[in-house]
Amino acid sequence: MLEKLFSLNARKTDVKTEVMAGITTFMTMAYILFVNPSILSSAGMDKDAVLLATALGAGIVTIMMGVFVNYPIALAPGMGLNAFYAFTVVIGMGVSWQIALGAVFISGLIFVLLTVTNVRQLLVEGMPSSLKHAITVGIGLFITIIGLKLSGIMSIRLSLIPPTLEKIVAAKGNGTPLSFETIIEMGKLAHPEVLVAIFGLLFIGVLMARNVKGSMLIGIVVTTILAIAIGIVKVPAGFSPVAIPDFSKNAFFALDIWGALNMGLLTIIFTFTFVELFDTMGTLVGTATKAGLMDKKGKFPGIGKAMLVDATGVSLGALLGTSTITAFVESAAGVGAGGRTGLTAVVCGILFLLSLFFIPIAGLIPDAATAPALIIVGALMMESVRHIDFGDFTESLPAFLTIIMMPFTYSIANGVSAGLVVYPLLKLISGRGREVHWIVYVLAVLVVLRFAFLSE
């Protein structure tokens, strides 16, 4: 049955590998179960209600991706979009969280419309091959940055001048320091957490070098055990691995769609739509490429269904009571562990649903255990850089900007946007404009208009 549903042999994989990959993806994503409630509670939402929505939404939509699309891609409330929802829309603009959820729901409907009319699929098909590979590399570096920060190997030090400090305090901790006030530097390597992360990185690296199946999962488990053994992770007294969730605390159908329309939140809806569009496109293209799902013509069979599931997830998340659900870049961890089919996603989705009953166990896995896996994934995704023609500057510069803008602006959407603007510009100026698909010109104009008029 599994062979018929997921075509395991055709994609040169097996059940054991897919299960391992699904567990690996879940373990690298499990942090969202704790981070998302923390962020959205700042907007006045109940933490337990958000946790319930996060686990249910991620579980249901990820299983849908696996069963209906057969892609090894997991989905959950997106980082960045949840911060925009909480700090910019609710806190910054004074919009109620119910109306903000209504805006998220509407953006999901727009995605469904763009998908059923094949507009989103056309965007992927029209994207130049060099940018598709650049997206894969950029996502790899983006994941690496996340891993380095979580591990403590890299740290960001603030040296704020009084005016900046006053602004940030007034904005309740939400603000942008000046360029000279932030310094990226090596973390404190003597700290136990960092040493454990370095151990995890080297341990997984050795396992990978020896072609041990399930290297990442084994590494995460062993590193977690080490963290517990040396006291970095404290097991609470009377610890029980099972906890019954309180389903009475929920925010199901609490969104206010009519309120979002009455307030004229077109700018907010467009921003949700724009960021999600390019974020998802980048994640799907990058992860699917690494999973070997791109055919010889540079197309992705099933990409339309994948985008429809993603679009459905946006509105479903809003109905359950959470911000935008989107394809997660950490899916690449499962792909790096050998995941090639939707069975990886189904396993991950089931674990999200079960996590409601095993939150205490998930809470024991430290960043020092998952961060090394993310760094390793970055190394694996660098392979795609060899498919970019760096001898042709009209190909290399857009690809380079796509790659570096993702980690250094902390946004997949920004990287995709940079490439889509510079690529057609250079082709036109060099007299090779006919090499560019017409949809790329349309996207370039939309990107410029978005940043010109909706830069905030």
VODREN-476580 format. One record per residue (C-alpha): x, y, z. Coordinates in Angstrom, 2 decimals. Example, Ala and Ser with C-alpha at 12.3 -4.5 7.8 and 13.67 -1.06 7.14 Angstrom:
BEGIN
SITE | 12.30 | -4.50 | 7.80
SITE | 13.67 | -1.06 | 7.14
end
This chain:
BEGIN
SITE | 0.00 | 0.00 | 0.00
SITE | 2.80 | 2.42 | 0.89
SITE | 4.60 | 1.62 | -2.39
SITE | 1.43 | 2.32 | -4.37
SITE | 0.70 | 5.55 | -2.51
SITE | 4.22 | 7.03 | -2.38
SITE | 6.16 | 5.34 | -5.25
SITE | 9.06 | 4.50 | -2.96
SITE | 10.97 | 2.36 | -5.48
SITE | 10.66 | 4.92 | -8.26
SITE | 12.28 | 7.53 | -6.01
SITE | 14.93 | 5.09 | -4.81
SITE | 13.98 | 5.06 | -1.15
SITE | 12.36 | 2.76 | 1.43
SITE | 10.00 | 2.93 | 4.40
SITE | 12.75 | 2.98 | 7.02
SITE | 14.54 | 5.90 | 5.36
SITE | 11.32 | 7.86 | 4.96
SITE | 10.30 | 7.33 | 8.58
SITE | 13.74 | 8.43 | 9.78
SITE | 13.53 | 11.48 | 7.54
SITE | 10.07 | 12.38 | 8.84
SITE | 11.24 | 12.16 | 12.45
SITE | 14.29 | 14.26 | 11.59
SITE | 12.16 | 16.97 | 9.98
SITE | 9.84 | 17.04 | 12.99
SITE | 12.69 | 17.33 | 15.47
SITE | 14.21 | 20.27 | 13.60
SITE | 10.77 | 21.95 | 13.46
SITE | 9.48 | 21.11 | 16.93
SITE | 10.62 | 24.49 | 18.25
SITE | 7.66 | 26.11 | 16.49
SITE | 5.37 | 24.46 | 19.07
SITE | 6.90 | 26.70 | 21.71
SITE | 8.03 | 29.73 | 19.74
SITE | 4.75 | 30.42 | 17.94
SITE | 2.63 | 30.58 | 21.14
SITE | 5.27 | 32.84 | 22.69
SITE | 5.14 | 35.29 | 19.77
SITE | 1.37 | 35.31 | 19.25
SITE | 0.67 | 35.64 | 22.96
SITE | 2.31 | 39.07 | 22.64
SITE | -0.70 | 39.96 | 20.51
SITE | -3.07 | 39.00 | 23.32
SITE | -3.78 | 35.44 | 22.19
SITE | -3.99 | 32.58 | 24.67
SITE | -0.79 | 30.47 | 24.61
SITE | -2.61 | 27.16 | 25.02
SITE | -5.00 | 28.03 | 22.19
SITE | -2.10 | 28.91 | 19.88
SITE | -0.22 | 25.73 | 20.81
SITE | -3.31 | 23.69 | 19.95
SITE | -3.74 | 25.50 | 16.61
SITE | -0.02 | 25.16 | 15.81
SITE | 0.11 | 21.40 | 16.39
SITE | -3.21 | 20.67 | 14.67
SITE | -2.56 | 22.99 | 11.73
SITE | 0.98 | 21.74 | 11.13
SITE | -0.10 | 18.12 | 11.48
SITE | -3.14 | 18.25 | 9.20
SITE | -1.59 | 20.31 | 6.40
SITE | 1.71 | 18.39 | 6.43
SITE | -0.19 | 15.08 | 6.11
SITE | -2.16 | 16.62 | 3.23
SITE | 1.10 | 17.51 | 1.51
SITE | 2.35 | 13.96 | 1.89
SITE | -0.81 | 12.12 | 0.85
SITE | -2.12 | 14.33 | -1.95
SITE | 1.16 | 15.65 | -3.40
SITE | 3.78 | 13.05 | -2.41
SITE | 6.31 | 15.75 | -1.51
SITE | 8.60 | 15.42 | 1.56
SITE | 7.73 | 18.94 | 2.67
SITE | 6.31 | 19.90 | 6.07
SITE | 4.26 | 22.99 | 6.86
SITE | 3.66 | 24.99 | 10.02
SITE | 3.05 | 28.61 | 11.10
SITE | 5.87 | 30.56 | 9.47
SITE | 8.51 | 32.45 | 11.40
SITE | 8.67 | 36.06 | 10.28
SITE | 5.04 | 36.04 | 9.22
SITE | 3.98 | 35.37 | 12.81
SITE | 6.19 | 38.25 | 13.98
SITE | 4.68 | 40.54 | 11.32
SITE | 1.22 | 39.44 | 12.46
SITE | 1.89 | 40.07 | 16.16
SITE | 4.21 | 43.08 | 16.28
SITE | 3.36 | 45.04 | 13.13
SITE | -0.35 | 44.37 | 12.56
SITE | -1.75 | 43.77 | 16.06
SITE | 0.60 | 45.73 | 18.33
SITE | 1.91 | 48.33 | 15.87
SITE | -1.35 | 49.11 | 14.05
SITE | -3.73 | 48.40 | 16.90
SITE | -5.70 | 45.78 | 14.94
SITE | -7.38 | 43.09 | 17.04
SITE | -5.94 | 39.61 | 16.68
SITE | -9.32 | 38.34 | 15.48
SITE | -9.37 | 40.85 | 12.58
SITE | -5.71 | 40.07 | 11.82
SITE | -6.63 | 36.38 | 11.53
SITE | -9.37 | 37.44 | 9.13
SITE | -6.71 | 39.11 | 6.96
SITE | -4.65 | 35.90 | 7.01
SITE | -7.73 | 33.90 | 5.97
SITE | -8.39 | 36.22 | 3.03
SITE | -4.76 | 35.98 | 1.87
SITE | -5.21 | 32.19 | 1.84
SITE | -8.25 | 32.51 | -0.42
SITE | -6.21 | 34.69 | -2.77
SITE | -3.60 | 31.92 | -2.91
SITE | -6.24 | 29.35 | -3.73
SITE | -7.44 | 31.57 | -6.60
SITE | -3.89 | 32.08 | -7.89
SITE | -3.31 | 28.33 | -7.73
SITE | -6.48 | 27.07 | -9.43
SITE | -5.90 | 29.58 | -12.23
SITE | -2.36 | 28.15 | -12.64
SITE | -0.76 | 31.54 | -11.96
SITE | 1.48 | 30.23 | -9.16
SITE | 2.55 | 27.23 | -11.25
SITE | 3.41 | 29.56 | -14.13
SITE | 5.63 | 31.57 | -11.79
SITE | 7.71 | 28.49 | -10.98
SITE | 7.87 | 27.28 | -14.59
SITE | 8.96 | 30.70 | -15.84
SITE | 11.74 | 31.07 | -13.29
SITE | 15.24 | 30.73 | -14.81
SITE | 17.12 | 27.53 | -14.01
SITE | 20.02 | 29.46 | -12.47
SITE | 17.66 | 31.13 | -9.99
SITE | 16.06 | 27.80 | -9.06
SITE | 19.48 | 26.44 | -8.11
SITE | 20.41 | 29.71 | -6.42
SITE | 17.28 | 29.45 | -4.27
SITE | 18.39 | 25.99 | -3.13
SITE | 21.83 | 27.30 | -2.16
SITE | 20.36 | 30.42 | -0.52
SITE | 17.99 | 28.33 | 1.57
SITE | 20.95 | 26.20 | 2.61
SITE | 22.80 | 29.26 | 3.88
SITE | 19.61 | 30.56 | 5.49
SITE | 19.24 | 27.29 | 7.38
SITE | 22.91 | 27.44 | 8.33
SITE | 22.47 | 30.91 | 9.84
SITE | 19.53 | 29.59 | 11.88
SITE | 21.62 | 26.65 | 13.04
SITE | 24.63 | 28.78 | 13.94
SITE | 22.46 | 31.13 | 16.00
SITE | 20.59 | 28.34 | 17.76
SITE | 23.84 | 26.56 | 18.59
SITE | 25.51 | 29.66 | 20.00
SITE | 28.50 | 29.18 | 17.69
SITE | 27.55 | 32.52 | 16.18
SITE | 26.25 | 35.39 | 18.28
SITE | 24.94 | 38.88 | 17.59
SITE | 26.10 | 41.51 | 20.04
SITE | 24.25 | 44.80 | 20.50
SITE | 25.94 | 48.08 | 21.37
SITE | 23.05 | 50.54 | 21.43
SITE | 23.39 | 54.29 | 21.66
SITE | 20.88 | 55.96 | 24.06
SITE | 18.42 | 57.24 | 21.37
SITE | 18.08 | 53.77 | 19.85
SITE | 17.70 | 52.15 | 23.25
SITE | 14.92 | 54.59 | 24.16
SITE | 13.04 | 53.85 | 20.93
SITE | 13.27 | 50.10 | 21.43
SITE | 12.13 | 50.34 | 25.06
SITE | 9.21 | 52.53 | 24.00
SITE | 8.26 | 49.97 | 21.35
SITE | 8.35 | 47.17 | 23.95
SITE | 11.52 | 45.60 | 22.55
SITE | 10.57 | 45.81 | 18.88
SITE | 12.95 | 48.00 | 16.89
SITE | 15.82 | 48.15 | 14.41
SITE | 19.31 | 49.08 | 15.65
SITE | 21.57 | 51.19 | 13.45
SITE | 24.11 | 49.35 | 11.28
SITE | 27.05 | 50.00 | 13.62
SITE | 25.07 | 48.89 | 16.70
SITE | 24.98 | 45.19 | 15.75
SITE | 28.07 | 43.00 | 15.58
SITE | 28.12 | 39.41 | 14.32
SITE | 30.82 | 37.46 | 16.10
SITE | 31.91 | 34.05 | 17.33
SITE | 29.92 | 32.76 | 20.27
SITE | 31.36 | 31.75 | 23.62
SITE | 32.91 | 28.43 | 22.65
SITE | 33.61 | 27.52 | 26.29
SITE | 29.90 | 27.51 | 27.16
SITE | 28.59 | 23.97 | 27.74
SITE | 25.68 | 24.49 | 25.32
SITE | 28.02 | 25.52 | 22.52
SITE | 30.40 | 22.63 | 23.22
SITE | 27.48 | 20.19 | 23.06
SITE | 26.38 | 21.70 | 19.74
SITE | 29.91 | 21.37 | 18.35
SITE | 29.95 | 17.74 | 19.51
SITE | 26.64 | 17.19 | 17.74
SITE | 27.96 | 18.80 | 14.55
SITE | 31.09 | 16.63 | 14.50
SITE | 29.18 | 13.50 | 15.51
SITE | 26.61 | 13.87 | 12.73
SITE | 29.42 | 14.76 | 10.31
SITE | 31.27 | 11.52 | 11.11
SITE | 28.07 | 9.48 | 10.72
SITE | 27.32 | 11.17 | 7.39
SITE | 30.88 | 10.57 | 6.18
SITE | 30.47 | 6.87 | 6.96
SITE | 27.08 | 6.80 | 5.17
SITE | 25.17 | 5.72 | 8.30
SITE | 21.42 | 5.80 | 7.63
SITE | 19.49 | 8.09 | 9.93
SITE | 22.65 | 10.05 | 10.78
SITE | 20.81 | 13.25 | 11.66
SITE | 18.18 | 11.58 | 13.82
SITE | 20.82 | 9.53 | 15.64
SITE | 22.88 | 12.68 | 16.15
SITE | 19.94 | 14.65 | 17.56
SITE | 19.02 | 11.84 | 19.99
SITE | 22.62 | 11.24 | 21.17
SITE | 23.26 | 14.97 | 21.59
SITE | 20.05 | 15.35 | 23.60
SITE | 21.09 | 12.48 | 25.87
SITE | 24.49 | 14.13 | 26.35
SITE | 22.82 | 17.45 | 27.18
SITE | 20.68 | 15.73 | 29.82
SITE | 23.66 | 13.81 | 31.22
SITE | 25.78 | 16.93 | 31.81
SITE | 22.89 | 18.98 | 33.18
SITE | 22.25 | 21.38 | 30.31
SITE | 18.73 | 19.99 | 30.00
SITE | 16.94 | 19.60 | 33.32
SITE | 14.40 | 16.82 | 33.60
SITE | 11.68 | 18.13 | 35.95
SITE | 10.88 | 16.27 | 39.14
SITE | 8.00 | 13.88 | 38.60
SITE | 8.51 | 14.14 | 34.84
SITE | 5.88 | 12.36 | 32.78
SITE | 6.31 | 11.95 | 29.03
SITE | 2.56 | 12.09 | 28.47
SITE | 0.28 | 15.08 | 29.03
SITE | -3.39 | 15.36 | 28.10
SITE | -3.99 | 18.61 | 26.17
SITE | -6.81 | 20.92 | 27.21
SITE | -8.98 | 21.12 | 24.09
SITE | -11.39 | 23.48 | 25.84
SITE | -8.84 | 26.26 | 25.36
SITE | -9.07 | 26.97 | 21.67
SITE | -9.50 | 29.84 | 19.25
SITE | -11.33 | 27.87 | 16.58
SITE | -13.29 | 30.13 | 14.19
SITE | -12.48 | 33.19 | 16.29
SITE | -11.30 | 35.14 | 13.23
SITE | -13.17 | 38.24 | 12.06
SITE | -13.25 | 38.21 | 8.24
SITE | -15.85 | 40.91 | 7.89
SITE | -13.91 | 43.14 | 10.25
SITE | -10.79 | 42.76 | 8.09
SITE | -12.75 | 43.81 | 5.01
SITE | -14.44 | 46.72 | 6.78
SITE | -11.14 | 48.09 | 8.05
SITE | -9.76 | 48.15 | 4.53
SITE | -6.70 | 46.11 | 5.43
SITE | -5.65 | 45.74 | 1.79
SITE | -2.04 | 46.65 | 2.54
SITE | -1.80 | 44.04 | 5.28
SITE | -3.52 | 41.39 | 3.16
SITE | -1.19 | 42.18 | 0.24
SITE | 1.88 | 41.96 | 2.48
SITE | 0.81 | 38.58 | 3.86
SITE | 0.16 | 37.43 | 0.28
SITE | 3.41 | 38.80 | -1.18
SITE | 5.74 | 37.42 | 1.49
SITE | 3.98 | 34.05 | 1.57
SITE | 4.03 | 33.82 | -2.25
SITE | 7.79 | 34.19 | -2.60
SITE | 8.59 | 32.42 | 0.68
SITE | 6.66 | 29.33 | -0.34
SITE | 7.88 | 29.41 | -3.92
SITE | 11.46 | 29.55 | -2.69
SITE | 10.99 | 26.76 | -0.14
SITE | 9.13 | 24.45 | -2.54
SITE | 11.60 | 24.98 | -5.38
SITE | 14.69 | 24.68 | -3.19
SITE | 13.56 | 21.63 | -1.24
SITE | 12.01 | 19.83 | -4.22
SITE | 15.20 | 20.39 | -6.22
SITE | 17.32 | 18.88 | -3.46
SITE | 14.90 | 15.93 | -3.24
SITE | 15.43 | 15.25 | -6.95
SITE | 11.83 | 16.04 | -7.90
SITE | 12.73 | 18.40 | -10.77
SITE | 12.55 | 16.72 | -14.19
SITE | 14.94 | 17.20 | -17.11
SITE | 12.90 | 20.16 | -18.37
SITE | 13.27 | 21.99 | -15.07
SITE | 9.65 | 21.39 | -14.06
SITE | 8.22 | 19.92 | -10.87
SITE | 5.46 | 17.33 | -11.34
SITE | 2.78 | 18.00 | -8.76
SITE | 3.84 | 21.58 | -7.99
SITE | 0.29 | 22.80 | -8.60
SITE | -1.14 | 20.41 | -6.01
SITE | 1.64 | 21.35 | -3.59
SITE | 0.75 | 25.02 | -3.90
SITE | -2.96 | 24.26 | -3.47
SITE | -2.25 | 22.40 | -0.22
SITE | -0.08 | 25.31 | 0.92
SITE | -2.82 | 27.82 | 0.05
SITE | -5.43 | 25.74 | 1.87
SITE | -3.14 | 25.62 | 4.89
SITE | -3.04 | 29.42 | 5.14
SITE | -6.81 | 29.72 | 5.55
SITE | -7.09 | 26.55 | 7.64
SITE | -4.52 | 27.93 | 10.09
SITE | -6.53 | 31.12 | 10.45
SITE | -9.68 | 29.09 | 11.15
SITE | -7.83 | 27.11 | 13.83
SITE | -6.40 | 30.25 | 15.42
SITE | -2.83 | 30.79 | 14.20
SITE | -0.96 | 32.99 | 11.76
SITE | 0.05 | 31.92 | 8.24
SITE | 0.88 | 28.23 | 7.80
SITE | 3.53 | 27.81 | 5.13
SITE | 6.09 | 25.34 | 3.76
SITE | 8.96 | 25.08 | 6.24
SITE | 12.55 | 25.45 | 5.16
SITE | 13.53 | 22.88 | 7.82
SITE | 11.95 | 20.26 | 5.54
SITE | 15.38 | 20.19 | 3.94
SITE | 16.64 | 18.40 | 7.05
SITE | 14.40 | 15.44 | 6.23
SITE | 15.47 | 15.55 | 2.60
SITE | 19.09 | 15.60 | 3.75
SITE | 18.30 | 12.50 | 5.82
SITE | 17.10 | 10.71 | 2.69
SITE | 13.43 | 11.69 | 2.50
SITE | 12.16 | 11.63 | -1.08
SITE | 8.40 | 11.04 | -0.86
SITE | 5.28 | 12.17 | 0.90
SITE | 5.75 | 9.44 | 3.50
SITE | 8.34 | 11.71 | 5.11
SITE | 5.71 | 14.45 | 5.39
SITE | 3.04 | 12.05 | 6.69
SITE | 5.35 | 10.82 | 9.47
SITE | 6.20 | 14.41 | 10.40
SITE | 2.53 | 15.40 | 10.36
SITE | 1.53 | 12.50 | 12.59
SITE | 4.25 | 13.48 | 15.06
SITE | 2.86 | 17.03 | 15.17
SITE | -0.58 | 15.64 | 16.06
SITE | 0.89 | 13.27 | 18.64
SITE | 3.00 | 16.09 | 20.08
SITE | -0.13 | 17.43 | 21.76
SITE | 0.13 | 14.41 | 24.05
SITE | 3.94 | 14.34 | 24.27
SITE | 4.81 | 18.02 | 24.68
SITE | 7.03 | 17.22 | 27.72
SITE | 9.32 | 15.02 | 25.59
SITE | 9.56 | 17.58 | 22.78
SITE | 10.43 | 20.16 | 25.41
SITE | 13.53 | 18.20 | 26.42
SITE | 15.19 | 18.48 | 22.97
SITE | 17.58 | 21.45 | 23.22
SITE | 18.65 | 23.84 | 20.47
SITE | 22.15 | 22.40 | 20.86
SITE | 20.80 | 19.09 | 19.51
SITE | 18.80 | 20.35 | 16.52
SITE | 21.12 | 23.17 | 15.43
SITE | 23.92 | 20.85 | 14.18
SITE | 21.45 | 19.09 | 11.87
SITE | 20.48 | 22.44 | 10.32
SITE | 24.13 | 23.34 | 9.73
SITE | 24.75 | 19.97 | 8.05
SITE | 21.72 | 20.55 | 5.80
SITE | 23.27 | 23.84 | 4.70
SITE | 26.36 | 21.93 | 3.58
SITE | 24.24 | 19.44 | 1.63
SITE | 22.28 | 22.15 | -0.18
SITE | 25.44 | 23.93 | -1.33
SITE | 25.79 | 21.22 | -3.98
SITE | 23.40 | 23.07 | -6.31
SITE | 25.85 | 25.94 | -6.73
SITE | 27.73 | 23.92 | -9.36
SITE | 24.73 | 24.17 | -11.69
SITE | 25.01 | 27.97 | -11.88
SITE | 26.99 | 29.41 | -14.80
SITE | 29.32 | 31.87 | -13.07
SITE | 31.02 | 32.55 | -16.39
SITE | 27.92 | 34.48 | -17.55
SITE | 27.50 | 37.61 | -15.43
SITE | 23.83 | 37.95 | -16.42
SITE | 23.31 | 34.59 | -14.70
SITE | 25.84 | 34.82 | -11.88
SITE | 24.96 | 38.21 | -10.34
SITE | 21.21 | 37.52 | -9.99
SITE | 22.02 | 34.08 | -8.60
SITE | 24.58 | 35.53 | -6.19
SITE | 22.13 | 38.16 | -4.92
SITE | 19.43 | 35.53 | -4.52
SITE | 21.81 | 33.43 | -2.44
SITE | 23.19 | 36.11 | -0.13
SITE | 19.98 | 38.07 | 0.45
SITE | 18.28 | 35.08 | 2.06
SITE | 20.62 | 34.60 | 5.04
SITE | 21.73 | 38.22 | 5.40
SITE | 18.23 | 39.74 | 5.36
SITE | 16.76 | 36.69 | 7.11
SITE | 14.10 | 36.24 | 4.44
SITE | 13.66 | 33.73 | 1.63
SITE | 11.23 | 36.14 | -0.02
SITE | 13.85 | 38.90 | -0.18
SITE | 16.32 | 36.60 | -1.90
SITE | 13.79 | 35.49 | -4.50
SITE | 12.75 | 39.11 | -5.05
SITE | 16.34 | 40.28 | -5.62
SITE | 16.97 | 37.63 | -8.25
SITE | 13.69 | 38.28 | -10.04
SITE | 14.47 | 41.99 | -10.41
SITE | 18.16 | 41.84 | -11.37
SITE | 17.89 | 38.87 | -13.77
SITE | 15.58 | 40.46 | -16.37
SITE | 17.30 | 43.85 | -15.93
SITE | 20.72 | 42.48 | -16.87
SITE | 19.31 | 40.43 | -19.73
SITE | 17.56 | 43.49 | -21.17
SITE | 20.59 | 45.76 | -20.87
SITE | 22.82 | 43.15 | -22.51
SITE | 20.40 | 42.74 | -25.43
SITE | 19.26 | 39.26 | -24.41
SITE | 15.80 | 40.12 | -23.17
SITE | 14.18 | 37.39 | -25.24
SITE | 15.83 | 34.75 | -23.08
SITE | 13.55 | 35.77 | -20.21
SITE | 10.06 | 34.32 | -19.76
SITE | 7.42 | 37.07 | -19.87
SITE | 6.13 | 36.16 | -16.40
SITE | 9.53 | 37.11 | -14.93
SITE | 9.09 | 40.68 | -16.20
SITE | 5.66 | 40.83 | -14.56
SITE | 7.10 | 39.57 | -11.28
SITE | 9.95 | 42.07 | -11.44
SITE | 7.48 | 44.95 | -11.77
SITE | 5.36 | 43.62 | -8.89
SITE | 8.44 | 43.29 | -6.68
SITE | 9.54 | 46.87 | -7.43
SITE | 6.04 | 48.21 | -6.74
SITE | 5.80 | 46.25 | -3.52
SITE | 9.04 | 47.62 | -2.13
SITE | 8.38 | 51.11 | -3.48
SITE | 4.95 | 51.55 | -1.93
SITE | 4.77 | 48.95 | 0.84
SITE | 8.34 | 48.93 | 2.11
SITE | 7.21 | 48.89 | 5.73
end
